[in-house]
Structure formats: C-alpha cells, structure tokens
Amino acid sequence: MAGAELAGRPGLWYHRPMETLFVIGGGLAGCEAALQAAEAGVQVRLIEMKPARMSPAHHDPRLAELVCSNSLRNDQPSSAVGLLKLELEIMGSRLMAAARQSAVPAGKALAVDRGRFAELVDQQVRNHPRIKLIGQEAVAPPEDAPCILASGPLTDGALAQWLAQRAGAAHLHFYDAIAPIVTRESVDMDHAFWGDRWAEPGQGDYLNCPLDRQQWAAFYAALTAAENVALHDFESPRFFEGCLPIEVMAARGEQTLLFGPMKPVGLHRPGQPGRFHAVVQLRKEDAEGRLLNMVGFQTKLTHQSQLRVFRLIPALAHAEFARLGSIHRNSFVDAPRVLDAFMRLRTAPNVFVAGQLAGVEGYVESMAAGLLCGLNAARLLKGQQPLRPPATTALGGLLAHLANDQTKDFQPSNVNFGLLPPLGGKKIPKKDRGALLARRAMQDLLAWLGDQGLTPAKAAPPL
Ligand SMILES: Cc1cc2nc3c(=O)[nH]c(=O)nc-3n(C[C@H](O)[C@H](O)[C@H](O)COP(=O)(O)OP(=O)(O)OC[C@H]3O[C@@H](n4cnc5c(N)ncnc54)[C@H](O)[C@@H]3O)c2cc1C
C-alpha cells in the first residue's frame, strides 16, 4: 500500500454511531470539519459565538470569514500550497469548492471575493440537514462527547483557560499583523502599472507601485523612524517569521525589503524600460478590483504613521485607505507534545484540535486540518479506522510538522516542500523539484485512497 499509514489505536470514543459531534468555531477549519462529518452521516452541532461576540479580527457575521488577505496563495501544484489545494479538492473539501466558485483574477494565485466565499459556506452549513448551528460562546468542550476545537488563533477567555489547563505551559502565543487596503480609484496611475512578476509587460492582476532610488531612501528612512502601536500588558513581541510586520523587516536592513516584499525583479513598466529600485505590489481584494491590498505590508505602525509613511510611495501619495494595518495575538498549542497522531488532545482524547490553533499556519492549511479532523471524527464514530494520508503528500507533510517532536520551540508552519521526505536518486535541479514532488504526492495519494476504498472527489490533472 503506497505510503499508507493507519491508526495504531482506534481511540477512546470508538464506534458510538448515535453520538453527536460538537464543533467549536465556525471559521475555516470548523466549517470544513462540520461539513465533512455531516456528509459522512454524523449529526453535528456547530457552536459559533459570532455575531454576538466578535474577535478583534472578525467583522462579518457570516461563517468562514477570511480575516485578512483574500488570497489562498499560489494555485500551481508545483508549489506546496498549490499541491495542498489540489489534494483538498481530491479529498472532497467543501471550502475549496466554495473558493473556486468565488475566485477573482489573481495571476498564478487563487484569490476569492471574501463576501461571496463566506456566503457560500455559511449557506451550506445553515442548510445542511445534519448540522445544527448554535449561536453561543463555548467555554469548554463537552466532558465526554466527541468534539472538534476549531476556535482559531484568537481563542481567549474561558475556552483558552480550559485549553491552557489541558495543554499546560505548552500553550503559547505570538503575533502577526494585517496589511492595509487602498481604494483603486485613489491610486495615481501615472506612477503605477499592471503586471505579474515574470509575465509579459503590462499583463497581470497586480498593480505595481515603483520607487526610484531617491524615493526609496525617503520611504525607508520614514519607515524605520515611524512609531509603533504600544503592546498591551498581556502581549509580548514575538512575531511569527512567516508574517513579519513591514517595519520589523525594515529594521533588519534595507536588503530584507529589497529582496522581500519590495523586490523590483521580474516586473517591467510598459513603455518605460528603465529599472526602478523598489516596488510595492497591490492585489485585488474583490472581484471588481475596487479595493487593493498592499502585499506583504502587514504592520503594527500607528494609524497616523501608516498614513504618513505609505503616502511616500508615489502611486499612493493621495491614497484612500479602506483599511489600515493592525496587529493581533495568535494562539496555538505545542502540537508535538500536546496532540496525538490524529490531532486529538492527549489529555482529552475526545477533543480534536483543528485549524490554526493546532499549529498550522494559513487559510488553506486551516481548512486542511479541519478536513482531516472532520473525516476522522466521523470515521471513529462509525467504527472505522482514522485516516492518515501518506507522508509524501502535502496533507501528510502538515501532519508530520505537527508531530515533529524534534522541535523544542514548536512554531506554526505554512505547508512547504521541506515537510515532505526528499526525492530519492540523483540531485534534482531546484526548478524541477516542485513538479516531481507533486507528481509523487499525487501518485501516492491516489494509490492510498484506492487502498482505503475511497473515491477521489476530483480527477487528478496530469502533472
Ligand atoms: C489577524 C490575522 C490575520 C491573518 N491573515 C492571514 C492571511 O492573510 N492569510 C492566511 O493564509 N492566514 C492568515 N491568518 C492565519 C489563519 O489562516 C487564519 O486565522 C484562519 O482564519 C484560521 O482558521 P481557523 O478556522 O483556525 O480560525 P478562524 O477562522 O479564526 O475561526 C475561528 C472561529 O471560532 C469562533 N470562536 C472563537 N472562540 C469561540 C468560542 N469560545 N465559542 C464559539 N466560537 C468561537 C470565531 O468567532 C471564529 O469564527 C491570519 C490570522 C490572524 C489572526
């Protein structure tokens, strides 16, 4: 059986077919989990505290809210997150289906109209005959009933206390930040041009805002001198490397930005062949492209500082900011020491932990964690062995990260090819590696599904 791994122990609440499954949190992981379990025939109660109580990042009363960017990142299977999306679709992800239906143009990425995406998922959950939505704040999972805890990275209050008690000192916290959004009509098109990186000049979905050397110097000086929002007493400045605030990157030196979010390479201004020194990319937030997100500009600068510094970018000199950047706390468990191989709390095996709270990072990864928890909770209730996809798949790679007890200071991770076992044989050029890893993952996933007697929800494209 190609790459297959099955449960060693079936679990404590094995085969209780009449049992109701509780899901706490109607975000990306919780909705995916609830829909998977309900589709498998299980009665589900989904507990969501919105709209009565909103976290600092949630504003939409609907379920499955994308709290920051509208991008689900690279959509090519030769990238790790592209592969993960493909695997999710093959596994029958309901949220990926909604993402496809609400997609907006975004070059090689998959971006969605967030309102339409939330609406599609919200309606699916509310109308599902086996899901009962309960509009309440949960303070703890039920003692003896099966439960999926998917309350997200901003879990707090009594529920956080319950988790801290169960997870002990290993329950950690850190911060990431939200990028500003500008209105498209306020961008000065004399200083901006459309184009995707490495695409034909003038073609693409990104609006690029270049800076020459002098403009860059003024911008950089202002950014590094700008004032930050003060942290609360309960916050400590531990930033997640994958989502560093722009000013923190700037403080590491000019090159960090010029080789990072402001890199000028691969972009050509139509009719103006000269190089520019730096560039800010704006990505569409909605289907019409009326709102544009400043890519990689997550920040904890004060609002006044943001307005002053970001308006030094020539194209944004008169920009209207539909939303300014901000900072947020982000909770996650020390998965390798707190969770078992199927993402259940070792100290409370009736509780799965799904989504960002489990120690994955990102929208797609949170959906993936929700899908696995939803499927496995349903399987255990039906007396079936839980599933663990092959280690060579992106799904398996994420699980491997959560189980990696070699890491002393466990941190959440986006999916990446480093989580998968390397390809055997002779050294493979970097440019070919993604495609080969994706091909291997697809072969192993399909063989494994066949071995489990499961049918792919979608045909795998030729890779
Ligand atoms: C500020 C911020 C910005 C982010 N930006 C991005 C980004 O741009 N791209 C990206 O890929 N990832 C981003 N992430 C990371 C991550 O992908 C998202 O947080 C994602 O939404 C996580 O999905 P989730 O299902 O785990 O949690 P959520 O989507 O947050 O869902 C949790 C749900 O549980 C509910 N809830 C919480 N507590 C309770 C309770 N006690 N009782 C009942 N309901 C409760 C909440 O209201 C919410 O609806 C960001 C995270 C944060 C905090």
The ligand as an SDF file (V2000), in Angstrom:
LIG
                    3D

 53 58  0  0  0  0  0  0  0  0999 V2000
   -5.1230   38.8180   12.1800 C   0  0  0  0  0  0  0  0  0  0  0  0
   -4.8620   37.5940   11.3960 C   0  0  0  0  0  0  0  0  0  0  0  0
   -4.6250   37.6910   10.0440 C   0  0  0  0  0  0  0  0  0  0  0  0
   -4.3890   36.5300    9.2840 C   0  0  0  0  0  0  0  0  0  0  0  0
   -4.1700   36.6490    7.9630 N   0  0  0  0  0  0  0  0  0  0  0  0
   -3.9890   35.5540    7.2070 C   0  0  0  0  0  0  0  0  0  0  0  0
   -3.8160   35.6700    5.7960 C   0  0  0  0  0  0  0  0  0  0  0  0
   -3.8440   36.7520    5.2450 O   0  0  0  0  0  0  0  0  0  0  0  0
   -3.6280   34.5440    5.0760 N   0  0  0  0  0  0  0  0  0  0  0  0
   -3.6140   33.3290    5.6590 C   0  0  0  0  0  0  0  0  0  0  0  0
   -3.4530   32.3320    4.9460 O   0  0  0  0  0  0  0  0  0  0  0  0
   -3.7810   33.1910    7.0000 N   0  0  0  0  0  0  0  0  0  0  0  0
   -3.9550   34.2730    7.7890 C   0  0  0  0  0  0  0  0  0  0  0  0
   -4.1160   34.1570    9.1490 N   0  0  0  0  0  0  0  0  0  0  0  0
   -3.9510   32.8490    9.7790 C   0  0  0  0  0  0  0  0  0  0  0  0
   -5.1130   31.8650    9.6380 C   0  0  0  0  0  0  0  0  0  0  0  0
   -5.1100   31.3370    8.3490 O   0  0  0  0  0  0  0  0  0  0  0  0
   -6.4790   32.4380    9.9330 C   0  0  0  0  0  0  0  0  0  0  0  0
   -6.5130   32.8630   11.2580 O   0  0  0  0  0  0  0  0  0  0  0  0
   -7.5970   31.4050    9.7230 C   0  0  0  0  0  0  0  0  0  0  0  0
   -8.8190   32.0700    9.7450 O   0  0  0  0  0  0  0  0  0  0  0  0
   -7.5700   30.3070   10.7560 C   0  0  0  0  0  0  0  0  0  0  0  0
   -8.6740   29.4770   10.5930 O   0  0  0  0  0  0  0  0  0  0  0  0
   -9.3770   28.8100   11.8680 P   0  0  0  0  0  0  0  0  0  0  0  0
  -10.5480   28.0830   11.3670 O   0  0  0  0  0  0  0  0  0  0  0  0
   -8.3680   28.0940   12.6510 O   0  0  0  0  0  0  0  0  0  0  0  0
   -9.8480   30.0490   12.7740 O   0  0  0  0  0  0  0  0  0  0  0  0
  -10.9160   31.1890   12.4510 P   0  0  0  0  0  0  0  0  0  0  0  0
  -11.1100   31.3070   11.0040 O   0  0  0  0  0  0  0  0  0  0  0  0
  -10.4810   32.3760   13.2200 O   0  0  0  0  0  0  0  0  0  0  0  0
  -12.2610   30.6330   13.0690 O   0  0  0  0  0  0  0  0  0  0  0  0
  -12.4680   30.5220   14.4400 C   0  0  0  0  0  0  0  0  0  0  0  0
  -13.9440   30.7460   14.7050 C   0  0  0  0  0  0  0  0  0  0  0  0
  -14.2270   30.3530   16.0370 O   0  0  0  0  0  0  0  0  0  0  0  0
  -15.0740   31.3020   16.6370 C   0  0  0  0  0  0  0  0  0  0  0  0
  -14.8510   31.2260   18.0880 N   0  0  0  0  0  0  0  0  0  0  0  0
  -13.7290   31.5670   18.7600 C   0  0  0  0  0  0  0  0  0  0  0  0
  -13.8800   31.3180   20.0740 N   0  0  0  0  0  0  0  0  0  0  0  0
  -15.1140   30.7910   20.2280 C   0  0  0  0  0  0  0  0  0  0  0  0
  -15.8410   30.3320   21.3530 C   0  0  0  0  0  0  0  0  0  0  0  0
  -15.3300   30.3630   22.5880 N   0  0  0  0  0  0  0  0  0  0  0  0
  -17.0910   29.8670   21.1590 N   0  0  0  0  0  0  0  0  0  0  0  0
  -17.6320   29.8360   19.9200 C   0  0  0  0  0  0  0  0  0  0  0  0
  -16.9900   30.2720   18.8210 N   0  0  0  0  0  0  0  0  0  0  0  0
  -15.7400   30.7340   18.9760 C   0  0  0  0  0  0  0  0  0  0  0  0
  -14.6610   32.6100   15.9980 C   0  0  0  0  0  0  0  0  0  0  0  0
  -15.6800   33.5750   16.0790 O   0  0  0  0  0  0  0  0  0  0  0  0
  -14.3640   32.1860   14.5660 C   0  0  0  0  0  0  0  0  0  0  0  0
  -15.4860   32.2760   13.7410 O   0  0  0  0  0  0  0  0  0  0  0  0
   -4.3690   35.2750    9.9220 C   0  0  0  0  0  0  0  0  0  0  0  0
   -4.6050   35.1930   11.2890 C   0  0  0  0  0  0  0  0  0  0  0  0
   -4.8510   36.3290   12.0210 C   0  0  0  0  0  0  0  0  0  0  0  0
   -5.1030   36.2200   13.4860 C   0  0  0  0  0  0  0  0  0  0  0  0
  1  2  1  0
  2  3  1  0
  2 52  2  0
  3  4  2  0
  4  5  1  0
  4 50  1  0
  5  6  2  0
  6  7  1  0
  6 13  1  0
  7  8  2  0
  7  9  1  0
  9 10  1  0
 10 11  2  0
 10 12  1  0
 12 13  2  0
 13 14  1  0
 14 15  1  0
 14 50  1  0
 15 16  1  0
 16 17  1  0
 16 18  1  0
 18 19  1  0
 18 20  1  0
 20 21  1  0
 20 22  1  0
 22 23  1  0
 23 24  1  0
 24 25  2  0
 24 26  1  0
 24 27  1  0
 27 28  1  0
 28 29  2  0
 28 30  1  0
 28 31  1  0
 31 32  1  0
 32 33  1  0
 33 34  1  0
 33 48  1  0
 34 35  1  0
 35 36  1  0
 35 46  1  0
 36 37  1  0
 36 45  1  0
 37 38  2  0
 38 39  1  0
 39 40  1  0
 39 45  2  0
 40 41  1  0
 40 42  2  0
 42 43  1  0
 43 44  2  0
 44 45  1  0
 46 47  1  0
 46 48  1  0
 48 49  1  0
 50 51  2  0
 51 52  1  0
 52 53  1  0
M  END
$$$$
